[in-house]
Amino acid sequence: MLFFQILTILIQIGVPVFLIGWILKNWRIDSKLIWAGAAAFVGSQMIHLPLNWYLSNLGLISGTGVISLLLLSFTAGLCEEPARYFVLRRWWPKAKTYKETMAFGLGHGGVESFIVGLLTILSVANFWAIKDMGVIPGLSPDELKAAKEQIEISLAMPSWVQLAGGLERVFTMVFHLSASCLVMISIVKKNALFLWLSVLWHTVYNFAGLSVLVFMGGTNEMNAIIYSELTIMVLAIPAIYIIKNTKKILSSNQY
Protein backbone atom coordinates (compact mmCIF):
# COMPACT_ATOMS: atom_id res chain seq x y z
CA MET A 1 0.00 0.00 0.00
CA LEU A 2 2.80 2.42 0.87
CA PHE A 3 4.21 2.02 -2.65
CA PHE A 4 0.94 3.17 -4.26
CA GLN A 5 0.55 6.00 -1.74
CA ILE A 6 4.02 7.28 -2.64
CA LEU A 7 3.30 6.83 -6.35
CA THR A 8 0.11 8.87 -5.96
CA ILE A 9 2.05 11.70 -4.30
CA LEU A 10 4.68 11.59 -7.05
CA ILE A 11 1.91 11.95 -9.65
CA GLN A 12 0.18 14.78 -7.80
CA ILE A 13 3.37 16.77 -7.35
CA GLY A 14 5.64 15.43 -10.07
CA VAL A 15 3.32 15.67 -13.11
CA PRO A 16 2.67 19.43 -12.86
CA VAL A 17 6.33 20.12 -12.05
CA PHE A 18 7.43 18.06 -15.07
CA LEU A 19 4.92 19.72 -17.42
CA ILE A 20 5.85 23.21 -16.26
CA GLY A 21 9.53 22.40 -16.73
CA TRP A 22 8.85 21.03 -20.21
CA ILE A 23 6.89 24.12 -21.25
CA LEU A 24 9.54 26.51 -19.98
CA LYS A 25 12.24 24.56 -21.80
CA ASN A 26 10.45 24.05 -25.12
CA TRP A 27 8.14 27.06 -25.45
CA ARG A 28 9.00 30.74 -25.41
CA ILE A 29 6.78 31.42 -22.44
CA ASP A 30 7.39 33.88 -19.62
CA SER A 31 7.35 31.91 -16.37
CA LYS A 32 5.33 34.73 -14.79
CA LEU A 33 2.32 33.57 -16.82
CA ILE A 34 2.40 30.22 -15.02
CA TRP A 35 2.60 32.03 -11.69
CA ALA A 36 -0.35 34.15 -12.82
CA GLY A 37 -2.40 30.98 -13.29
CA ALA A 38 -1.36 29.77 -9.86
CA ALA A 39 -2.27 33.15 -8.35
CA ALA A 40 -5.71 32.95 -9.98
CA PHE A 41 -6.37 29.65 -8.21
CA VAL A 42 -5.06 30.78 -4.81
CA GLY A 43 -6.93 34.09 -5.07
CA SER A 44 -10.17 32.35 -6.00
CA GLN A 45 -9.96 30.20 -2.86
CA MET A 46 -9.82 33.32 -0.70
CA ILE A 47 -13.39 33.93 -1.86
CA HIS A 48 -14.50 30.34 -2.48
CA LEU A 49 -13.79 28.92 0.99
CA PRO A 50 -15.44 31.77 2.97
CA LEU A 51 -18.41 31.64 0.57
CA ASN A 52 -18.92 27.92 1.22
CA TRP A 53 -18.58 28.55 4.95
CA TYR A 54 -21.22 31.28 4.76
CA LEU A 55 -23.61 29.10 2.76
CA SER A 56 -23.09 26.28 5.25
CA ASN A 57 -24.01 28.60 8.10
CA LEU A 58 -27.18 29.50 6.22
CA GLY A 59 -27.97 25.81 5.93
CA LEU A 60 -27.85 25.87 2.13
CA ILE A 61 -24.87 23.51 2.06
CA SER A 62 -25.57 20.69 4.47
CA GLY A 63 -24.86 16.99 4.17
CA THR A 64 -24.55 15.21 0.84
CA GLY A 65 -27.86 15.97 -0.84
CA VAL A 66 -28.19 16.92 -4.48
CA ILE A 67 -28.69 20.63 -3.72
CA SER A 68 -25.63 20.75 -1.48
CA LEU A 69 -23.45 19.01 -4.05
CA LEU A 70 -24.76 21.25 -6.81
CA LEU A 71 -24.07 24.39 -4.77
CA LEU A 72 -20.56 23.18 -3.90
CA SER A 73 -19.90 22.57 -7.58
CA PHE A 74 -21.38 25.89 -8.67
CA THR A 75 -19.46 28.00 -6.13
CA ALA A 76 -16.21 26.41 -7.34
CA GLY A 77 -16.93 27.52 -10.89
CA LEU A 78 -18.34 30.89 -9.83
CA CYS A 79 -15.15 31.74 -7.94
CA GLU A 80 -12.44 30.16 -10.07
CA GLU A 81 -13.53 31.11 -13.58
CA PRO A 82 -13.96 34.87 -13.00
CA ALA A 83 -10.61 34.73 -11.17
CA ARG A 84 -8.98 33.37 -14.35
CA TYR A 85 -10.72 36.07 -16.37
CA PHE A 86 -9.70 38.88 -14.01
CA VAL A 87 -6.03 37.83 -13.86
CA LEU A 88 -5.75 37.37 -17.63
CA ARG A 89 -7.47 40.68 -18.36
CA ARG A 90 -5.73 42.79 -15.73
CA TRP A 91 -2.45 41.08 -14.92
CA TRP A 92 -1.57 39.60 -18.30
CA PRO A 93 -3.68 41.42 -20.93
CA LYS A 94 -1.25 40.71 -23.80
CA ALA A 95 -1.76 36.92 -23.50
CA LYS A 96 -3.86 35.74 -26.43
CA THR A 97 -2.10 32.68 -27.85
CA TYR A 98 -2.78 28.96 -27.45
CA LYS A 99 0.57 28.30 -25.73
CA GLU A 100 -0.01 31.12 -23.29
CA THR A 101 -3.44 29.69 -22.53
CA MET A 102 -1.91 26.28 -21.81
CA ALA A 103 0.78 27.77 -19.58
CA PHE A 104 -1.78 29.77 -17.61
CA GLY A 105 -4.11 26.77 -17.26
CA LEU A 106 -1.25 24.56 -16.14
CA GLY A 107 -0.30 27.10 -13.49
CA HIS A 108 -3.89 27.12 -12.22
CA GLY A 109 -4.38 23.35 -12.20
CA GLY A 110 -0.77 22.60 -11.31
CA VAL A 111 -0.73 24.57 -8.07
CA GLU A 112 -3.98 22.87 -7.01
CA SER A 113 -2.44 19.46 -7.71
CA PHE A 114 0.72 20.46 -5.80
CA ILE A 115 -1.34 21.56 -2.78
CA VAL A 116 -3.35 18.32 -2.90
CA GLY A 117 -0.04 16.41 -3.01
CA LEU A 118 1.19 18.16 0.14
CA LEU A 119 -2.09 17.36 1.90
CA THR A 120 -1.75 13.74 0.78
CA ILE A 121 1.71 13.58 2.36
CA LEU A 122 0.17 14.71 5.66
CA SER A 123 -2.68 12.22 5.28
CA VAL A 124 -0.30 9.33 4.55
CA ALA A 125 1.90 10.27 7.52
CA ASN A 126 -1.15 10.27 9.81
CA PHE A 127 -2.35 6.98 8.28
CA TRP A 128 0.85 5.15 9.21
CA ALA A 129 1.20 6.89 12.56
CA ILE A 130 -2.24 5.67 13.63
CA LYS A 131 -1.78 2.23 12.07
CA ASP A 132 1.63 1.58 13.65
CA MET A 133 1.39 3.54 16.92
CA GLY A 134 -2.38 3.66 17.39
CA VAL A 135 -2.35 7.32 18.34
CA ILE A 136 -1.70 10.78 16.93
CA PRO A 137 -1.43 14.02 18.95
CA GLY A 138 -4.38 16.39 18.76
CA LEU A 139 -7.08 13.83 17.99
CA SER A 140 -9.94 13.25 20.40
CA PRO A 141 -10.87 9.64 21.27
CA ASP A 142 -13.89 9.80 18.94
CA GLU A 143 -11.80 11.23 16.09
CA LEU A 144 -9.14 8.59 16.64
CA LYS A 145 -11.78 5.85 16.59
CA ALA A 146 -13.20 7.17 13.32
CA ALA A 147 -9.72 7.41 11.83
CA LYS A 148 -8.94 3.81 12.79
CA GLU A 149 -12.19 2.64 11.20
CA GLN A 150 -11.28 4.50 8.01
CA ILE A 151 -7.84 2.88 8.02
CA GLU A 152 -9.39 -0.58 8.35
CA ILE A 153 -11.63 0.17 5.37
CA SER A 154 -8.63 1.37 3.33
CA LEU A 155 -6.61 -1.73 4.23
CA ALA A 156 -9.48 -3.96 3.08
CA MET A 157 -9.36 -2.41 -0.41
CA PRO A 158 -6.84 -3.41 -3.10
CA SER A 159 -3.67 -1.30 -2.75
CA TRP A 160 -3.91 0.03 -6.31
CA VAL A 161 -7.09 1.94 -5.37
CA GLN A 162 -4.71 4.43 -3.75
CA LEU A 163 -3.80 5.56 -7.26
CA ALA A 164 -7.25 7.13 -7.68
CA GLY A 165 -6.03 10.34 -6.09
CA GLY A 166 -3.19 10.63 -8.59
CA LEU A 167 -5.33 9.86 -11.63
CA GLU A 168 -7.92 12.38 -10.47
CA ARG A 169 -5.29 15.12 -10.50
CA VAL A 170 -4.22 14.26 -14.05
CA PHE A 171 -7.80 14.39 -15.35
CA THR A 172 -8.49 17.55 -13.36
CA MET A 173 -5.47 19.30 -14.84
CA VAL A 174 -6.84 18.50 -18.30
CA PHE A 175 -10.12 20.05 -17.17
CA HIS A 176 -8.34 23.18 -15.94
CA LEU A 177 -6.66 23.57 -19.32
CA SER A 178 -10.06 23.38 -21.03
CA ALA A 179 -11.64 25.88 -18.61
CA SER A 180 -8.75 28.29 -19.22
CA CYS A 181 -9.40 27.89 -22.94
CA LEU A 182 -13.02 28.97 -22.58
CA VAL A 183 -11.97 32.00 -20.52
CA MET A 184 -9.32 32.96 -23.08
CA ILE A 185 -11.85 32.69 -25.92
CA SER A 186 -14.16 34.94 -23.91
CA ILE A 187 -11.39 37.55 -23.70
CA VAL A 188 -10.21 37.28 -27.30
CA LYS A 189 -13.72 37.34 -28.77
CA LYS A 190 -14.97 39.83 -26.16
CA ASN A 191 -17.92 37.56 -25.52
CA ALA A 192 -19.03 36.99 -21.90
CA LEU A 193 -20.98 33.90 -22.99
CA PHE A 194 -17.78 31.84 -22.99
CA LEU A 195 -16.99 32.96 -19.45
CA TRP A 196 -20.39 31.72 -18.29
CA LEU A 197 -19.84 28.53 -20.27
CA SER A 198 -16.64 27.99 -18.28
CA VAL A 199 -18.61 28.44 -15.03
CA LEU A 200 -21.21 25.93 -16.26
CA TRP A 201 -18.50 23.51 -17.43
CA HIS A 202 -16.80 23.75 -14.03
CA THR A 203 -20.10 23.08 -12.27
CA VAL A 204 -20.89 20.05 -14.44
CA TYR A 205 -17.39 18.60 -14.00
CA ASN A 206 -17.37 18.90 -10.22
CA PHE A 207 -20.97 17.79 -9.75
CA ALA A 208 -20.56 14.69 -11.93
CA GLY A 209 -17.54 13.41 -10.04
CA LEU A 210 -18.92 14.30 -6.61
CA SER A 211 -22.41 12.92 -7.13
CA VAL A 212 -21.19 9.56 -8.44
CA LEU A 213 -18.79 9.24 -5.51
CA VAL A 214 -21.35 10.22 -2.87
CA PHE A 215 -24.41 8.34 -4.15
CA MET A 216 -22.48 5.13 -4.71
CA GLY A 217 -21.31 5.03 -1.09
CA GLY A 218 -18.53 7.59 -0.73
CA THR A 219 -14.82 7.00 -0.19
CA ASN A 220 -15.57 3.89 1.88
CA GLU A 221 -16.76 2.03 -1.22
CA MET A 222 -14.26 0.87 -3.83
CA ASN A 223 -16.84 0.92 -6.63
CA ALA A 224 -17.75 4.51 -5.77
CA ILE A 225 -14.11 5.55 -6.13
CA ILE A 226 -13.66 3.63 -9.39
CA TYR A 227 -16.85 4.93 -11.02
CA SER A 228 -16.13 8.48 -9.90
CA GLU A 229 -12.71 8.27 -11.58
CA LEU A 230 -14.27 6.78 -14.70
CA THR A 231 -16.74 9.66 -14.77
CA ILE A 232 -14.07 12.35 -14.76
CA MET A 233 -12.04 10.31 -17.25
CA VAL A 234 -15.02 10.39 -19.64
CA LEU A 235 -15.34 14.14 -19.04
CA ALA A 236 -11.73 14.50 -20.16
CA ILE A 237 -12.98 13.77 -23.70
CA PRO A 238 -14.99 17.02 -24.08
CA ALA A 239 -12.17 18.81 -22.24
CA ILE A 240 -9.68 17.66 -24.90
CA TYR A 241 -12.16 18.67 -27.61
CA ILE A 242 -12.31 22.19 -26.13
CA ILE A 243 -8.52 22.37 -26.00
CA LYS A 244 -8.08 21.24 -29.60
CA ASN A 245 -10.68 23.68 -30.91
CA THR A 246 -9.17 26.52 -28.92
CA LYS A 247 -5.87 25.87 -30.70
CA LYS A 248 -7.68 26.40 -34.01
CA ILE A 249 -9.52 29.49 -32.80
CA LEU A 250 -6.35 31.12 -31.49
CA SER A 251 -4.13 29.99 -34.37
CA SER A 252 -4.11 33.50 -35.84
CA ASN A 253 -2.97 35.05 -32.54
CA GLN A 254 0.71 34.17 -32.80
CA TYR A 255 3.45 36.67 -32.16
URNOR-V18835 format. One record per backbone hydrogen bond with DSSP energy under -0.5 kcal/mol. NH is the residue of the N-H (numbers start at 0). CO is the residue of the C=O. E is the energy in kcal/mol with one decimal. If there is no record, write none. Layout:
nh = <NH	NH>
co = <CO	CO>
e = <E	E>
//
This chain:
nh = <4	5	6	7	8	9	10	11	12	13	14	16	17	18	19	20	21	22	23	24	25	26	28	32	33	34	35	36	37	38	39	40	41	42	43	44	45	45	46	47	48	50	51	52	53	54	55	56	57	58	59	60	61	64	68	69	70	71	72	73	74	75	76	77	78	79	80	82	83	84	85	86	87	88	89	90	90	91	94	100	101	102	103	104	105	106	107	108	109	110	111	112	113	114	115	116	117	118	119	120	121	122	123	124	125	126	127	128	129	130	131	132	133	133	134	138	143	144	145	146	147	148	149	150	151	152	153	154	155	156	156	160	161	162	163	164	165	166	167	168	169	170	171	172	173	174	175	176	177	178	179	180	181	182	183	184	185	186	187	188	190	193	194	195	196	197	198	199	200	201	202	203	204	205	206	207	208	209	210	211	212	213	214	215	216	217	219	220	221	224	225	226	227	228	229	230	231	232	233	234	235	235	236	237	238	239	240	241	242	243	244	245	246	247	248	249	250	252	253>
co = <0	1	2	3	4	5	6	7	8	9	10	12	13	14	15	16	17	18	19	20	21	22	26	29	29	30	31	32	33	34	35	36	37	38	39	40	41	42	43	43	44	46	47	48	49	50	51	52	53	55	54	54	59	61	64	65	66	67	68	69	70	71	72	73	74	75	76	78	79	80	81	82	83	84	85	85	86	86	91	96	97	98	99	100	101	102	103	104	105	106	107	108	109	110	111	112	113	114	115	116	117	118	119	120	121	122	123	124	125	126	127	128	128	129	128	135	139	140	141	142	143	144	145	146	147	148	149	150	151	152	153	157	158	159	160	161	162	162	163	164	165	166	167	168	169	170	171	172	173	174	175	176	177	178	179	180	181	182	183	184	185	190	190	191	192	193	194	195	196	197	198	199	200	201	202	203	204	205	206	207	208	209	210	211	213	212	216	217	219	220	221	222	223	224	225	226	227	228	229	230	231	232	233	233	234	235	236	237	238	239	240	241	242	243	244	245	247	249	251>
e = <-2.2	-2.6	-2.4	-2.3	-1.9	-2.4	-2.0	-2.7	-2.4	-2.4	-1.6	-1.4	-2.9	-2.7	-2.5	-2.2	-2.5	-2.4	-2.4	-1.6	-2.5	-2.8	-1.8	-2.0	-0.6	-1.7	-2.0	-1.8	-2.0	-2.6	-2.0	-1.6	-2.5	-3.0	-1.9	-1.6	-0.9	-0.7	-1.1	-3.1	-1.9	-2.1	-2.4	-2.1	-2.6	-2.6	-2.1	-2.1	-1.5	-1.0	-2.1	-1.1	-0.7	-0.7	-2.4	-2.6	-2.7	-2.5	-2.1	-2.5	-2.8	-1.2	-1.6	-3.0	-1.7	-2.5	-1.9	-1.0	-2.0	-2.3	-3.2	-2.3	-2.5	-2.5	-2.8	-0.5	-2.1	-1.7	-1.5	-1.9	-2.3	-2.4	-2.5	-2.6	-2.4	-1.9	-2.0	-2.8	-2.6	-1.8	-1.2	-2.1	-2.5	-2.4	-2.5	-2.3	-2.0	-2.2	-2.2	-1.9	-1.7	-2.4	-3.0	-2.3	-2.3	-2.4	-2.3	-1.9	-2.5	-2.3	-2.6	-2.2	-0.6	-1.1	-0.8	-1.5	-2.9	-2.3	-2.3	-2.3	-2.4	-2.1	-2.1	-2.1	-2.2	-1.9	-2.3	-2.7	-1.3	-0.7	-0.9	-1.6	-1.9	-1.8	-2.0	-1.0	-0.5	-2.5	-2.5	-1.2	-1.6	-2.4	-2.5	-2.1	-1.6	-2.1	-2.6	-1.9	-1.9	-2.6	-2.1	-1.6	-1.9	-1.9	-2.5	-2.5	-2.0	-1.7	-3.0	-2.9	-1.9	-1.2	-0.5	-2.0	-2.0	-1.7	-1.7	-2.4	-3.0	-2.3	-2.2	-2.7	-2.5	-2.4	-2.6	-2.5	-1.8	-2.6	-2.9	-1.8	-1.8	-2.9	-2.7	-1.0	-1.5	-2.9	-0.6	-1.8	-0.5	-1.7	-2.6	-2.8	-1.8	-2.1	-2.3	-1.9	-1.9	-1.8	-2.3	-1.9	-0.6	-0.7	-1.6	-0.6	-1.4	-2.5	-2.0	-2.4	-2.1	-2.7	-2.2	-2.0	-1.7	-1.2	-2.4	-2.7	-1.0	-1.8	-1.0>
//
